[in-house]
């Protein structure tokens, strides 16, 4: 039996649903690991859950994640929203957003994996993000459709007198905001998900942006808050300047001749941050599965970070001219995550790692799975004629495979084309499945070596649901 690919994108097991991930690199017992703290989508019919878990990986292998179990449970059984964790001295502090983010508690532990105990109520609000500065001062940031920040007292819970700042950046004017308070920003609007970081000596404020103006090159033509964006400043509490967008969870962006783009994955809210891990920078964010926003999963992509001669910070997919950064854009959403050379084509690859899912008369989606089995595969369902599922990227090595095998439950007669490099690229294999078939193998018509994107295209004369796609693999 072949081994399943693990820790791709999402990098936690497919049965786990941890959004809002705040990555932190901590050294504990002589070992440096990256720890991720987030919400826990266990309620299934609404956001988040009543406990929070910790996952970590060694800094030299972000494909090797360990679950440390529950680190905190709400004091009154209420639902916990997005947390954050920082270290000061030898103590780790968890900022837990109880009562759906309306009550922020701070609990402590000597272990970055918890348990976090002795919670006390803070002065902070929704989606708290904390920064322990180089001089030991502690700053807090929070808000929903309006942001706030301050310095904290030594108790790590209360606002230091004279340091409270309202609206360090302009906020979104969402449809449910009835009054314009004069702080709205239609171009670079704060929505939620405050996450402060210190980068190259600058204070970087990462947040979820809500676009209210079109971004046609990314296929955004209406209100959209699937972005993680940033501003930067020389001061922790004010003076933030426009940075850019780091991540967008709308999938691969197809580019049209007229310069517009097209999303290929169902976008949804986004929350996360950047972390420098073993000398490389990554953005941690989340995507959506199912048909709502209640089964989100943790994602990771490498990013570039640079500063130009004027002190402007660039984060994301950076363009350089003569070695100088001049612009940046969101990094692509991939299936590979920290497998930066591509997913091993000769292992079992779950259909649930798709980063491109479009076409057809009814929106196909990844069905959430919850059984704690690392060999479980999250299937793509609701497949109709014209659906395309894409994977960026697959690594075939230096010796070409001869066959491709899929596990697909055919609900109708269906033809599956395997395309290379683009959604409409050359067809390298075709499989004909009859109603009731559960798998198929086809010869490849071209030699494939190295790293490529792979797409599965479903075609049929039937207007009905065609298939459920479970997994695939290649063989030499």
C-alpha positions in Angstrom: 0.0 0.0 0.0 1.3 3.4 -0.9 1.9 6.1 1.6 -0.3 9.1 1.7 1.1 12.6 1.2 0.9 14.4 4.5 1.3 18.1 5.6 0.8 19.5 2.1 -1.8 22.3 1.9 -3.6 22.2 4.3 -0.5 21.2 6.4 -2.4 19.7 9.3 -4.3 16.4 8.6 -7.3 16.7 6.4 -9.5 15.9 9.4 -8.3 18.9 11.4 -9.9 22.3 11.0 -7.8 25.0 12.6 -8.3 28.5 11.1 -7.0 31.9 12.2 -3.5 30.5 12.8 -1.0 32.7 14.5 2.5 31.2 13.9 5.2 31.6 16.6 8.7 30.3 16.8 9.6 29.4 20.3 12.6 27.6 21.8 11.6 25.1 24.6 13.8 22.5 26.2 16.6 23.4 23.8 14.5 22.9 20.6 13.2 25.5 18.3 9.7 24.8 16.9 7.1 26.8 15.1 3.8 26.6 17.0 0.4 27.5 15.6 -2.4 28.8 17.7 -5.8 29.3 16.1 -9.5 28.8 16.5 -10.9 25.3 16.3 -13.8 24.6 13.9 -15.5 21.9 15.8 -19.0 23.3 16.1 -19.7 22.5 12.4 -22.8 24.7 12.1 -21.1 28.0 13.3 -17.6 29.4 13.6 -15.0 27.9 15.8 -15.4 25.7 19.0 -15.1 25.6 22.8 -11.4 24.5 23.0 -8.2 25.3 21.3 -5.4 23.0 20.3 -1.7 23.5 19.5 0.2 22.1 16.6 4.0 22.4 16.1 6.7 21.4 13.8 10.5 21.5 14.0 11.9 24.6 12.3 13.9 22.5 9.8 10.9 20.5 8.6 7.5 22.2 8.1 6.0 19.0 6.7 6.3 17.2 10.1 3.5 18.5 12.3 2.6 17.2 15.8 -0.6 17.9 17.7 -0.1 18.7 21.4 -3.8 18.5 22.2 -6.1 20.9 23.9 -4.2 23.9 25.4 -7.2 25.9 26.6 -10.9 25.6 27.2 -13.2 28.6 27.7 -14.0 29.4 31.4 -17.7 29.3 30.9 -18.2 26.9 28.0 -18.6 29.7 25.5 -17.2 29.6 21.9 -13.6 30.7 21.5 -12.6 32.9 18.6 -9.1 33.7 17.3 -6.3 33.7 19.9 -2.7 34.8 20.1 0.3 33.6 22.1 3.5 35.5 23.0 6.5 34.9 25.3 7.9 37.3 27.8 10.7 36.0 30.0 10.2 32.4 30.7 6.4 32.6 30.5 4.0 32.1 27.5 0.8 34.1 27.5 -2.3 33.0 25.6 -4.9 35.6 24.7 -8.1 33.7 24.5 -11.2 35.2 22.8 -14.0 33.8 24.8 -17.7 34.4 24.3 -17.2 34.7 20.5 -14.5 37.3 20.9 -16.4 39.6 23.2 -14.3 38.8 26.3 -10.5 38.5 26.0 -8.8 36.5 28.7 -5.1 36.1 29.2 -3.8 32.8 30.6 -0.2 31.6 31.1 2.0 28.6 30.9 5.7 27.7 31.2 5.3 25.5 28.1 4.4 26.9 24.7 2.1 23.9 24.2 0.2 24.7 27.4 -1.9 24.0 29.3 -2.6 27.7 29.7 -4.1 28.3 33.2 -5.0 31.1 35.6 -7.0 33.2 33.1 -7.7 36.8 33.9 -9.9 39.3 32.0 -8.1 41.9 29.9 -9.1 45.3 28.6 -8.7 44.1 25.0 -11.3 43.4 22.3 -12.0 41.2 19.2 -9.2 39.4 17.5 -6.3 40.4 19.8 -2.8 40.4 18.5 0.2 41.0 20.7 3.8 42.2 20.2 6.6 41.9 22.7 9.1 44.4 21.5 12.9 44.1 21.7 13.0 46.4 24.8 10.4 44.2 26.6 7.5 46.6 26.1 4.2 44.8 25.2 1.7 46.2 22.6 -1.8 45.0 21.9 -3.9 45.4 18.7 -7.5 44.4 18.2 -10.8 45.3 16.5 -13.5 44.4 14.0 -14.2 47.0 11.2 -12.3 49.4 13.3 -8.9 48.8 14.9 -7.3 49.9 18.2 -3.9 49.5 19.8 -2.1 50.3 23.1 0.8 49.4 25.3 0.1 46.9 28.1 1.0 47.2 31.7 3.3 44.6 33.3 0.2 42.5 34.2 -0.1 41.7 30.4 -3.9 42.5 30.7 -4.6 46.2 31.2 -4.0 49.3 29.1 -1.1 51.5 30.1 -2.3 55.1 30.8 -2.0 57.4 27.9 -1.1 54.8 25.3 -4.5 53.9 23.8 -4.8 54.7 20.1 -8.0 54.4 18.1 -8.0 53.9 14.3 -4.3 53.5 13.5 -5.6 52.7 10.0 -8.8 53.3 8.2 -11.5 50.6 8.4 -14.0 48.9 6.1 -17.4 50.3 5.4 -19.3 47.0 5.3 -23.0 46.9 4.4 -24.0 46.5 8.1 -22.2 49.6 9.2 -24.9 52.3 9.2 -22.9 55.4 10.2 -19.8 56.8 8.6 -17.5 57.8 11.5 -15.0 59.5 9.2 -12.4 56.7 9.5 -13.4 54.5 6.6 -10.9 53.7 3.9 -12.3 52.5 0.6 -8.9 51.5 -0.7 -7.0 49.8 2.1 -9.6 48.9 4.7 -9.0 47.1 7.9 -11.6 44.4 8.5 -10.3 42.1 11.3 -7.5 39.7 12.3 -4.9 42.0 13.9 -1.5 40.4 13.9 1.6 42.6 14.7 5.1 41.6 13.8 8.6 43.2 13.9 10.3 42.9 10.5 13.7 44.5 9.7 13.3 46.9 12.5 9.8 48.0 11.3 6.5 47.5 13.0 4.3 45.5 10.6 0.6 45.3 11.1 -0.9 42.3 9.4 -4.7 42.2 9.1 -7.6 41.0 7.0 -8.5 43.6 4.4 -12.1 44.0 3.1 -12.0 45.3 -0.5 -15.0 47.4 -1.4 -13.5 48.5 -4.7 -12.8 46.1 -7.6 -9.5 44.3 -8.0 -10.1 43.1 -11.5 -6.6 41.5 -12.0 -7.5 39.1 -9.1 -11.0 38.5 -10.2 -12.5 40.6 -7.4 -15.5 42.7 -8.6 -17.5 43.0 -5.3 -16.9 43.2 -1.6 -14.2 40.6 -0.6 -12.3 39.9 2.6 -10.3 36.9 1.6 -7.0 38.8 1.8 -4.3 39.1 4.4 -2.6 42.5 4.0 -0.1 44.6 5.8 0.9 48.2 6.7 4.2 49.2 8.3 5.6 52.0 10.6 8.6 53.2 12.5 6.3 53.4 15.6 4.3 50.6 17.2 1.1 52.6 17.7 0.8 55.1 14.9 2.2 56.2 11.5 1.3 53.1 9.5 1.8 53.4 5.8 0.3 51.3 3.0 2.0 48.1 2.4 0.2 45.5 0.2 -1.5 42.2 0.0 0.3 39.0 1.1 -2.2 36.2 0.7 -5.6 35.7 -1.0 -7.6 32.4 -0.5 -9.4 32.6 -3.8 -7.3 29.9 -5.4 -5.2 30.0 -8.5 -5.8 33.2 -10.5 -6.4 32.8 -14.2 -5.4 35.7 -16.3 -7.5 36.9 -19.2 -6.2 38.8 -22.3 -7.9 42.0 -21.1 -5.9 42.0 -17.9 -8.7 40.8 -15.7 -8.4 37.7 -13.5 -10.6 34.8 -12.4 -10.6 33.1 -9.1 -10.7 29.3 -9.1 -11.5 28.5 -5.5 -14.3 29.7 -3.2 -12.9 32.6 -1.2 -13.9 33.3 2.4 -12.7 35.1 5.5 -9.0 35.0 6.1 -6.8 35.3 9.2 -3.1 34.5 9.9 0.4 36.0 9.9 3.9 35.7 8.8 6.8 34.0 10.5 10.5 33.6 9.8 11.3 29.9 10.2 14.9 28.7 9.9 15.8 31.7 7.8 12.8 31.6 5.5 9.6 33.6 5.6 6.1 32.0 5.3 2.5 33.2 5.4 0.2 31.1 7.5 -3.5 31.6 6.5 -6.6 29.5 6.0 -8.9 28.3 3.2 -12.5 27.1 3.2 -14.0 23.7 2.6 -17.6 22.5 2.5 -20.4 24.9 1.6 -20.1 27.4 4.4 -17.3 29.0 6.5 -17.3 26.5 9.4 -14.8 24.0 8.2 -11.6 26.0 7.6 -8.1 24.6 7.3 -4.6 25.8 7.9 -2.5 26.7 4.9 1.1 27.9 4.4 3.1 29.4 1.5 6.7 30.7 1.3 6.9 34.5 0.9 9.6 36.9 0.2 10.4 39.8 2.5 12.5 42.8 1.6 13.1 46.5 2.3 14.0 49.1 -0.3 16.4 52.0 0.2 13.7 54.3 1.4 12.7 51.9 4.2 9.5 50.6 2.5 8.7 47.0 3.4 7.6 44.5 0.8 6.0 41.1 1.7 4.6 38.5 -0.7 5.6 37.8 -4.3 8.1 40.6 -4.9 9.3 42.1 -8.2 12.9 43.3 -8.2 14.6 45.7 -10.7 18.4 45.7 -10.5 18.2 43.9 -7.2 15.9 46.5 -5.7 12.3 45.6 -4.6 9.8 47.7 -6.5 6.4 46.0 -6.0 4.7 43.0 -4.5 1.5 41.0 -4.9 -0.1 38.1 -3.1 1.7 34.8 -3.3 -0.1 32.1 -5.1 -2.3 29.6 -3.3 -0.9 26.1 -3.8 -1.5 22.5 -3.0 2.2 21.9 -2.0 2.5 24.2 1.0 5.9 23.6 2.6 6.7 20.8 0.1 8.3 23.5 -2.0 9.6 21.1 -4.6 6.2 19.8 -5.2 4.1 16.8 -4.0 5.6 13.4 -4.6 3.7 12.1 -7.6 4.3 8.5 -6.6 2.5 8.7 -3.2 -1.2 8.8 -2.7 -2.5 12.4 -3.1 -5.9 13.3 -1.7 -8.3 15.1 -4.0 -8.8 17.4 -1.0 -5.5 19.2 -1.7 -7.0 20.9 -4.7 -6.2 24.6 -5.0 -8.1 25.0 -8.2 -11.8 24.0 -8.3 -14.0 25.6 -10.9 -16.3 25.0 -13.8 -19.4 22.9 -14.1 -23.1 23.8 -13.6 -22.9 23.4 -9.8 -20.0 24.4 -7.7 -17.9 21.4 -6.7 -16.4 21.5 -3.2 -14.1 19.6 -0.8 -16.2 17.6 1.6 -15.0 18.1 5.2 -13.9 15.0 7.0 -13.6 14.7 10.8 -12.5 11.1 11.6 -9.1 11.2 13.2 -7.3 9.1 10.6 -4.2 10.4 8.9 -5.0 8.1 5.9 -8.4 9.6 5.3 -9.0 11.4 2.0 -11.2 14.5 1.8 -13.2 14.0 -1.4 -14.3 16.5 -4.0 -18.1 16.2 -4.4 -20.8 18.0 -6.4 -18.8 17.4 -9.7 -20.7 18.2 -12.9 -19.8 18.4 -16.6 -16.9 20.8 -17.0 -15.6 20.7 -13.4 -11.8 21.0 -13.2 -9.8 20.2 -10.1 -6.2 21.4 -10.1 -3.0 20.7 -8.0 -0.1 23.1 -7.9 2.4 21.5 -7.9 3.3 17.8 -8.4 6.9 16.5 -8.5 7.6 13.7 -11.0 11.4 13.5 -10.6 13.9 12.7 -13.3 12.2 9.5 -14.5 8.8 9.9 -16.2 5.8 7.9 -14.9 3.9 5.5 -17.2 0.4 5.5 -15.7 -2.0 7.6 -13.6 -4.5 6.0 -11.3 -7.6 7.7 -9.8 -10.1 6.7 -7.2 -13.3 8.2 -8.5 -16.8 7.0 -7.8 -18.7 7.5 -11.0 -22.3 8.5 -10.5 -22.8 8.7 -14.3 -20.7 7.8 -17.3 -17.8 10.3 -17.2 -14.7 11.0 -19.1 -11.7 12.3 -17.1 -8.9 14.1 -18.9 -5.6 14.8 -17.1 -4.1 18.1 -18.2 -0.6 19.4 -17.6 0.6 22.8 -16.4 -2.7 24.8 -17.0 -6.4 24.1 -16.7 -6.6 24.0 -20.5 -3.1 22.5 -21.1 -2.2 19.5 -23.1 -4.1 16.2 -22.3 -1.6 13.6 -21.1 -4.2 10.9 -20.1 -7.9 10.1 -20.6 -10.0 7.7 -18.5 -13.5 6.5 -19.3 -15.5 5.5 -16.2 -18.9 3.9 -16.4 -21.6 4.4 -13.8 -20.6 2.6 -10.6 -16.9 2.4 -11.3 -14.7 3.4 -8.4 -11.3 3.6 -10.0 -9.5 3.8 -13.3 -5.9 3.7 -14.6 -4.7 5.2 -17.8 -1.4 5.2 -19.7 0.3 8.6 -20.0 0.8 9.8 -23.6 3.7 12.0 -22.8 6.9 11.8 -20.8 6.6 14.0 -17.7 9.6 14.9 -15.5 10.2 17.6 -12.9 7.6 19.9 -11.3 4.2 20.5 -12.9 0.7 21.6 -12.2 -1.8 18.8 -12.8 -5.6 19.2 -13.6 -8.4 16.7 -13.7 -11.2 17.7 -16.1 -14.6 15.9 -15.8 -16.8 15.6 -19.0 -20.1 14.0 -19.6 -23.3 14.3 -21.6 -25.3 14.0 -18.4 -26.6 17.2 -16.7 -26.6 15.3 -13.3 -23.9 15.1 -10.6 -21.1 13.0 -12.2 -18.7 11.8 -9.6 -16.9 12.0 -6.3 -13.1 12.3 -6.5 -11.1 10.7 -3.7 -7.4 10.5 -4.6 -4.8 9.9 -7.3 -1.3 8.7 -7.9 1.2 8.1 -10.6 3.4 5.0 -11.4 6.6 4.4 -13.3 
